[in-house]
Amino acid sequence: MGLSVCVGIKPQKRFFFSRPESFASIIERIALAAGDYLKEKNPARIAHITVDQDAMAIGIHPAEEDVSFYVASDHLVCSAKTSSAGPGYHAFVVDMLTEIEKRCHFKWDWDNETLGFGDEAGYGARRNFEMLQDAMLSYFQGLCDFLVNQDDSKSLSLSLPTNFGIQHTHFAISPMGVWEKAFFKSALEDASQLRDNAEAFFPWWHSAQDALFWKNVGLVKMWTQVKWHPAYLEGDEDEQLLTTTLECFEKARHLSHNTIPLPEEEIEEMRALRTGTHCPIPNPDLMGFYRLNRRIPFSSRWSIVIPGYFYDLSEEGDSSVTWSHIGKSVSLFAYVTEPDVIPPFVKDEELGDPVHVFNFEKDTCIGMAELRYAPASEGGYPILTCQVAAPGNISTTHIAVDTEEDIEWAVEVFKSIESLASHAVNPN
């Protein structure tokens, strides 16, 4: 379900006596041409290009998957999903591929049913943007038809990564925010309402990179990427993300001559977070999915629910993962045991007797958590040492909190641990 573009090229000799050009050489030329094109067309502010030997990815819009280049069936294939971002994005990708053709002096195969090449919306052949919008409108109508027949309690995630894991209470979420079923029902009432709702749902509905375009880029980044915790180091990932998101809104403000409505409360919060001097608990009622709890997979075998705004303190190569935020930290380690056997819990005599023991059992998992306190010389704070076991796997989690009032929260986190073998990470 969805619209996409897929084209390919088979390596040719660049000179009469030479061998066919290597895939790596073609990718290198495409990367240069695409980079220049993106700089000329403005999305370079939000775009990125990643090259890895005989493969490449171009990220153009935060609502959409990267445009992917890879080798298959003796061809270099370019594949781009477009129905998350909308018709403006679809047209931009096709126009970029056309320009790459010109600059690299080769011809994409745009129509090859055997190899799966083609433009599902027909824009590559017709270059008619109104017809492209109509094709995207038909896709949106089909999506609405599907969604209105879904259970109200499903808490769906649309056009988001499968491991996004945001725990929400709305009918559906997407890169543009939250949606209730009434929104999709109203879209089916008449043609005018269908188009209005499509324009609200897709972040890049029109072709122009105008004030609405930049506002929507800012909204997508704010909803799906901003972590809502302070950037402590100048130039770090958080600081760069906050800066880029704020620049999108300022661009929208400038192009609209300060007339386009913007999420001013969230903008002020991001400005404060960018300085690294303000660290509140994020308001869950404002825009931004990372304000909410998130089910996060770890070690490919387990998942846990923690606030999305926690810092990930893990480093590449670590055997454990750690998250932390204002007086709370969660550290996890998992290992494999004998297949199909639930392993026994390990007793650490050095820790001494616990103050309290918590247990749970669900699906194929059993869990035990022991509450102790750090030595008085270290602050005397509560520590929950948790073990959760499933057939062939066991995880150990240490949850430390500052106050007695947070023990209940720590127990909830402990009881959220699940085996991926028995439960999906994302509700959709």
C-alpha positions in Angstrom: 0.0 0.0 0.0 1.5 3.4 -1.0 3.1 5.1 -3.9 6.7 4.8 -5.0 9.3 5.4 -7.8 11.7 2.8 -8.9 14.3 3.1 -11.7 17.5 1.5 -12.7 20.6 1.6 -14.9 22.9 -1.1 -16.2 26.6 -0.1 -16.3 27.9 0.8 -19.8 31.3 1.6 -21.2 32.1 5.2 -20.9 34.8 5.0 -23.6 35.1 2.6 -26.6 38.0 0.6 -25.3 37.1 0.7 -21.6 35.3 -1.8 -19.4 31.8 -1.1 -18.2 31.8 1.5 -15.4 31.8 0.0 -11.9 28.8 0.5 -9.7 31.0 2.3 -7.2 32.0 4.8 -9.9 28.4 5.4 -10.9 27.3 5.9 -7.3 30.1 8.4 -6.8 29.0 10.5 -9.8 25.4 10.3 -8.7 26.3 11.4 -5.2 28.1 14.5 -6.6 25.2 15.4 -8.9 22.6 14.9 -6.2 24.5 16.9 -3.7 24.8 19.8 -6.1 21.1 19.6 -7.0 20.0 19.5 -3.4 22.1 22.6 -2.6 20.5 24.4 -5.5 17.0 23.4 -4.5 17.1 24.3 -0.7 16.4 20.9 0.9 20.1 20.6 1.4 19.3 22.3 4.7 17.5 19.1 5.8 19.0 16.5 3.4 21.8 14.1 3.8 23.7 11.6 1.5 25.3 8.4 2.8 27.6 6.3 0.5 28.6 2.8 1.4 30.5 1.0 -1.4 27.9 -0.2 -3.9 25.0 1.4 -2.1 23.8 4.9 -1.3 21.0 6.6 0.6 19.7 10.2 0.1 17.5 11.6 2.9 15.4 14.5 1.5 12.5 15.0 3.9 12.1 13.9 7.6 8.7 12.4 6.9 9.9 9.9 4.3 12.3 7.0 4.1 15.6 7.7 2.4 15.9 7.3 -1.4 17.8 4.1 -1.7 20.4 3.1 -4.3 21.5 -0.5 -4.5 22.8 -3.2 -6.8 20.3 -5.9 -8.1 20.0 -8.0 -11.3 23.1 -6.4 -12.8 21.5 -2.9 -12.4 22.0 0.0 -10.1 18.5 0.4 -8.7 17.0 3.6 -7.2 13.9 3.1 -5.1 11.9 5.8 -3.4 8.7 5.5 -1.3 6.8 8.7 -1.6 3.3 8.3 0.0 4.4 9.4 3.5 5.5 12.9 2.5 3.1 13.5 -0.4 2.9 14.6 -4.0 5.4 17.5 -3.6 8.0 15.1 -2.4 7.2 12.6 -5.2 7.6 15.3 -7.9 10.9 16.5 -6.3 12.4 13.0 -6.3 11.4 12.4 -10.0 12.8 15.8 -11.0 16.0 15.1 -9.1 16.4 11.7 -10.9 15.8 13.4 -14.2 18.5 16.0 -13.4 20.9 13.3 -12.3 20.4 11.7 -15.8 21.4 15.0 -17.4 24.4 15.7 -15.2 25.8 12.1 -15.3 25.1 11.5 -19.0 23.1 8.3 -18.7 19.5 7.2 -19.0 17.5 5.6 -16.2 15.2 2.7 -17.2 11.8 4.2 -16.2 9.6 1.5 -17.5 10.5 -2.2 -17.0 7.8 -4.4 -15.6 10.1 -7.4 -15.4 12.5 -5.6 -13.2 9.8 -3.6 -11.3 10.9 -0.2 -12.6 8.3 2.5 -13.0 6.5 5.5 -11.5 3.3 4.3 -9.8 1.8 7.8 -9.9 2.7 8.3 -13.6 4.4 11.6 -12.9 7.7 10.5 -14.6 5.9 10.1 -17.9 3.3 12.9 -17.8 5.0 15.6 -15.5 1.4 16.7 -14.7 1.4 17.8 -11.0 -2.4 18.0 -10.7 -2.7 14.4 -11.9 0.0 13.5 -9.4 -2.0 15.1 -6.6 -5.1 13.1 -7.8 -3.1 9.9 -7.6 -2.0 10.7 -4.0 -5.6 11.7 -3.3 -6.8 8.2 -4.4 -4.2 6.6 -2.2 -5.4 8.7 0.8 -9.0 7.8 0.1 -8.0 4.1 0.2 -6.2 4.7 3.5 -9.2 6.4 5.0 -11.5 3.5 3.8 -9.1 1.1 5.6 -8.8 3.1 8.8 -12.5 3.8 9.4 -13.0 0.1 9.6 -10.3 -0.4 12.3 -11.0 -0.9 16.0 -11.0 2.4 17.8 -8.6 1.1 20.5 -5.8 0.1 18.1 -3.6 3.2 18.7 -2.2 3.0 15.1 1.2 4.4 13.9 1.1 5.5 10.3 4.2 6.2 8.1 6.5 5.9 11.1 9.4 3.4 11.7 8.3 0.0 13.0 10.4 0.4 16.1 9.2 4.0 16.9 7.2 2.5 19.8 5.5 5.7 21.1 2.8 4.8 23.6 -0.2 7.0 22.8 -3.9 7.0 23.4 -5.0 8.5 20.0 -6.6 6.6 17.2 -3.6 7.1 15.0 -0.3 9.1 14.8 1.8 10.1 11.8 4.7 12.4 11.1 2.3 15.3 11.1 0.9 14.6 14.6 -2.1 12.9 16.1 -5.4 11.9 14.4 -8.8 10.7 15.6 -11.0 8.4 13.6 -13.4 11.3 12.9 -10.7 13.0 10.7 -10.6 10.0 8.4 -14.4 9.6 8.4 -14.9 13.2 7.4 -12.5 12.8 4.5 -14.9 10.3 2.9 -17.9 12.6 3.1 -17.3 14.7 0.0 -14.5 15.4 -2.5 -13.7 18.9 -1.1 -13.2 17.5 2.4 -11.1 14.7 1.1 -8.7 17.1 -0.5 -8.6 19.4 2.6 -7.8 16.5 4.9 -5.2 15.2 2.5 -3.5 18.6 2.5 -3.4 18.4 6.3 -2.2 14.8 6.4 0.7 15.1 3.9 3.5 17.4 4.9 4.5 18.2 1.2 1.2 18.5 -0.7 2.1 21.4 -3.0 5.2 21.6 -5.2 6.4 25.0 -3.9 8.9 25.3 -1.0 6.9 28.1 0.5 6.0 29.0 4.1 3.7 26.1 4.5 6.4 23.7 3.3 8.9 24.9 5.9 6.3 25.0 8.6 5.5 21.4 7.9 9.1 20.3 7.8 9.5 21.9 11.2 6.4 20.2 12.5 7.6 16.8 11.3 11.0 17.2 12.9 9.3 18.5 16.1 6.9 15.6 16.3 9.2 12.8 15.3 12.9 13.8 16.1 13.2 16.4 18.9 13.9 14.6 22.2 12.7 17.5 24.4 15.8 17.4 26.6 18.6 20.1 26.8 21.5 20.1 24.4 24.5 20.1 26.8 27.3 20.4 24.2 27.5 23.0 21.5 27.4 21.3 18.1 26.1 17.9 19.5 23.3 16.0 17.8 20.6 17.6 20.1 21.9 21.1 19.5 22.0 20.6 15.7 18.5 19.1 15.6 17.0 21.9 17.7 18.8 24.5 15.6 17.6 23.0 12.3 14.0 22.7 13.5 13.9 26.3 14.7 15.4 27.4 11.4 12.5 25.7 9.5 10.0 27.7 11.6 11.9 30.9 11.1 12.0 30.3 7.4 8.2 29.8 7.4 7.8 33.0 9.5 9.9 35.0 7.0 8.3 33.7 3.9 4.8 34.4 5.2 5.7 37.9 6.5 4.9 36.7 10.0 1.3 35.7 9.1 1.5 31.9 9.2 0.4 30.4 12.6 3.3 28.5 14.3 3.5 26.4 17.5 5.0 29.3 19.6 5.0 27.6 22.9 7.0 24.6 21.6 9.3 27.0 19.7 10.1 28.9 22.9 10.8 25.6 24.7 13.2 24.5 22.0 15.0 27.8 22.2 15.5 27.2 25.9 16.6 23.6 25.4 19.1 24.6 22.9 21.0 26.7 25.4 21.3 23.7 27.7 20.2 25.7 30.8 16.6 24.6 31.1 15.7 21.0 31.9 12.0 20.6 32.9 10.0 17.4 32.6 8.4 17.9 29.2 4.7 18.7 29.1 3.0 15.6 27.6 0.1 17.7 26.3 2.2 19.8 23.9 3.4 18.7 20.4 6.2 16.1 20.2 6.1 12.4 20.4 9.2 12.1 22.5 7.4 13.8 25.4 5.5 10.5 25.8 6.6 7.0 26.9 8.2 4.9 24.2 8.6 1.1 23.9 12.3 0.6 23.0 13.8 -2.7 21.8 17.2 -3.8 23.2 19.6 -6.7 22.5 17.1 -7.8 19.7 15.3 -9.9 22.3 13.6 -7.6 24.7 11.8 -4.3 24.9 11.1 -1.8 27.7 8.9 1.3 28.1 10.6 4.5 29.3 10.0 8.2 28.6 11.1 9.2 25.1 13.0 12.3 26.4 15.5 10.2 28.4 19.1 10.5 27.3 20.6 7.4 25.7 24.0 7.1 27.4 25.0 3.9 25.6 28.0 3.8 23.4 28.7 1.6 20.3 30.1 -1.7 21.4 28.6 -1.6 24.9 27.1 -4.9 26.1 24.5 -2.9 28.1 22.2 0.1 27.4 21.6 3.0 29.8 19.0 5.8 29.8 18.9 8.7 32.2 17.1 11.9 33.0 16.9 14.1 36.1 17.4 11.7 39.0 16.3 8.6 37.2 18.4 6.0 35.3 17.7 2.7 33.7 20.5 0.2 32.8 19.9 -3.1 31.1 21.9 -6.2 30.2 20.6 -9.3 28.4 22.1 -12.6 27.6 21.1 -15.9 25.9 20.7 -19.1 27.9 19.6 -22.7 27.0 16.9 -22.6 24.3 13.2 -23.2 25.3 14.1 -23.2 29.0 13.2 -20.3 31.3 16.4 -19.8 33.2 16.5 -19.4 37.0 17.1 -16.0 38.6 20.6 -15.3 39.9 21.0 -14.4 43.6 23.8 -11.9 44.4 24.7 -12.5 48.0 26.8 -9.3 48.1 23.8 -7.1 47.7 22.2 -8.3 51.0 18.5 -8.9 51.6 16.1 -6.7 49.8 13.6 -4.3 51.5 10.8 -5.4 49.2 10.4 -7.9 46.3 8.1 -7.3 43.3 7.0 -10.1 40.9 5.1 -10.4 37.7 4.2 -13.0 35.1 2.8 -12.4 31.6 2.9 -14.2 28.3 6.1 -16.4 28.4 7.9 -14.0 30.8 8.4 -14.1 34.6 10.0 -11.2 36.5 11.4 -10.4 39.9 12.6 -7.1 41.2 14.3 -6.4 44.5 14.3 -3.0 46.2 17.4 -1.8 48.1 18.9 1.5 49.0 22.4 2.8 48.2 24.7 3.4 51.2 24.0 6.6 53.1 27.5 7.8 52.0 26.3 7.6 48.4 23.0 9.3 49.0 20.8 6.5 50.2 18.7 6.6 47.0 16.4 3.6 46.0 17.7 1.0 43.6 15.5 -1.6 41.9 17.4 -4.7 40.7 15.3 -6.5 38.2 15.5 -9.9 36.4 13.1 -10.9 33.7 13.3 -14.3 32.1 11.8 -16.0 29.0 12.6 -19.2 27.3 16.3 -19.1 26.3 16.8 -15.5 27.5 17.2 -13.4 30.6 17.6 -9.7 31.2 19.0 -7.8 34.2 17.9 -4.2 34.8 19.0 -1.7 37.4 16.6 1.2 38.0 17.9 4.0 40.2 15.7 7.0 41.4 16.2 10.0 43.6 13.2 9.8 45.9 10.8 7.3 47.5 8.0 8.8 45.4 9.6 7.5 42.2 9.7 3.8 43.4 6.2 3.3 41.9 7.5 4.6 38.6 10.5 2.2 38.7 8.2 -0.7 39.3 6.1 0.2 36.3 9.2 0.3 34.2 10.2 -3.1 35.5 6.8 -4.6 34.7 6.9 -3.1 31.1 9.8 -5.4 30.1 8.7 -7.9 27.5 10.2 -10.6 25.3 10.1 -9.7 21.6 9.4 -13.3 20.9 6.0 -12.9 22.5 5.0 -9.3 21.9 5.3 -6.8 19.0 7.4 -3.7 19.8 5.0 -1.3 17.9 1.2 -1.5 18.2 0.7 -1.3 14.5 
